Amino acid sequence: MDLHIIARGKIGRSPEAELVDRYLKRVAWPCRVTELPDTGSAAPAAPPQSRDVLLDERGRQMSSEQFAALLGKWRDEGVREVRFLIGAADGHGDAARESADLLIAFGAMTWPHMMARAMLAEQLWRAVSILAGHPYHRSG
């Protein structure tokens, strides 16, 4: 299953970009990042058998184990691509929220978009590690 981060804004050469690269290089599943301008152009068309997950302050808060289980379930059901959409400063519109398969939040606090991208990359690595039985994730 492909993991696809689609994010508004350019991360450039920054400490956050280094974190994103560090974690995504470790993910054993195919993984890519598409950057979009802050406004305007729409996300690329979703391929068949895909799921859209929006990072949104109104989203569901999940444990790492729950997130891994969901990705594993989708993989086992034959989902070809999971698209993780990170909006611009104003977030996502109502239409995008309504059409998404899932809204998730990294807690009640507001996070800078570049940090959210790095946090998502780490959670993707953690989820794939959990599913592989790798010792990186230590549940308590």
C-alpha positions in Angstrom: 0.0 0.0 0.0 1.3 3.4 -0.9 1.5 6.2 1.7 1.1 9.7 0.2 1.5 12.9 2.1 -0.1 15.8 0.2 0.7 19.1 2.0 0.1 22.8 1.3 3.2 24.9 1.4 6.9 24.3 0.7 9.0 22.8 3.5 12.3 23.8 1.8 15.6 23.1 3.6 14.7 23.2 7.2 15.0 21.1 10.4 11.4 19.9 9.8 12.3 18.7 6.3 15.2 16.8 7.8 12.9 15.0 10.2 10.4 14.2 7.5 13.2 12.7 5.3 14.7 10.8 8.3 11.4 9.1 9.1 10.1 8.5 5.6 13.4 6.8 4.5 12.8 4.2 7.3 9.2 3.4 6.2 9.3 0.0 4.4 6.2 0.8 2.4 6.2 3.0 -0.7 5.9 6.6 0.5 6.0 10.0 -1.2 5.3 13.6 -0.6 3.5 16.1 -2.9 3.7 19.8 -2.1 1.0 22.1 -3.3 0.9 26.0 -3.2 -0.7 27.5 -0.2 -3.8 28.4 -2.2 -5.2 27.3 -5.6 -4.4 24.1 -7.2 -6.3 21.1 -6.1 -4.8 17.9 -4.8 -4.0 15.3 -7.4 -6.9 13.0 -8.3 -7.3 10.1 -6.0 -6.6 6.7 -7.6 -9.2 4.0 -7.3 -9.1 2.0 -4.1 -7.6 4.9 -2.1 -8.5 6.6 1.2 -8.2 10.3 2.1 -7.2 11.2 5.6 -7.3 14.8 6.5 -5.2 16.2 9.4 -7.7 18.5 11.0 -8.2 20.1 14.4 -11.7 18.6 14.5 -10.4 15.1 13.8 -10.3 12.0 15.8 -7.4 11.5 18.2 -5.9 8.0 17.9 -3.2 6.1 19.7 -0.3 4.9 17.7 -1.6 1.4 18.0 -5.0 2.4 16.7 -3.4 4.2 13.8 -1.3 1.2 12.9 -4.3 -1.1 13.2 -6.3 1.0 10.8 -3.4 1.1 8.2 -3.0 -2.6 8.5 -6.8 -3.1 8.0 -6.8 -0.9 4.9 -3.7 -2.7 3.6 -5.4 -6.1 4.1 -8.6 -4.9 2.4 -6.6 -4.1 -0.7 -6.5 -0.3 -0.4 -3.8 0.8 -2.9 -3.1 4.3 -1.5 -3.7 6.3 1.6 -3.5 10.0 1.0 -2.7 12.2 4.1 -3.8 15.8 3.4 -2.3 18.7 5.4 -4.1 22.0 4.7 -2.8 25.6 4.6 -3.0 28.0 7.5 -6.8 28.0 7.3 -7.1 24.2 7.3 -9.6 22.4 5.1 -13.0 23.5 3.8 -16.2 21.8 4.7 -16.5 20.0 1.4 -13.0 18.4 1.9 -13.9 17.4 5.5 -17.2 15.8 4.3 -15.6 13.8 1.5 -12.7 12.5 3.5 -12.6 8.9 4.8 -11.1 10.0 8.1 -10.2 13.2 10.0 -7.4 12.9 12.5 -5.8 15.4 14.9 -2.5 15.3 16.8 -4.2 16.5 20.0 -6.2 19.6 20.9 -3.3 22.0 20.5 -2.6 23.8 17.2 0.6 22.7 15.5 2.6 24.5 12.8 2.0 22.8 9.4 5.7 21.9 9.0 5.8 20.3 12.4 2.5 18.4 11.6 4.2 17.0 8.5 7.2 15.8 10.6 4.9 14.3 13.2 2.9 12.5 10.6 6.1 11.1 9.0 7.2 9.8 12.4 3.8 8.2 13.1 3.8 6.5 9.7 7.2 5.0 10.6 5.9 4.0 14.0 2.8 2.4 12.5 4.7 0.4 10.0 7.1 -0.6 12.8 4.2 -1.8 15.0 2.7 -3.8 12.1 6.1 -5.4 11.5 6.7 -6.2 15.2 9.8 -4.0 15.2 10.9 -2.9 18.7 10.9 0.9 17.8 7.5 1.3 19.4 7.3 0.5 23.0 3.8 0.4 24.3 3.2 0.8 28.0 
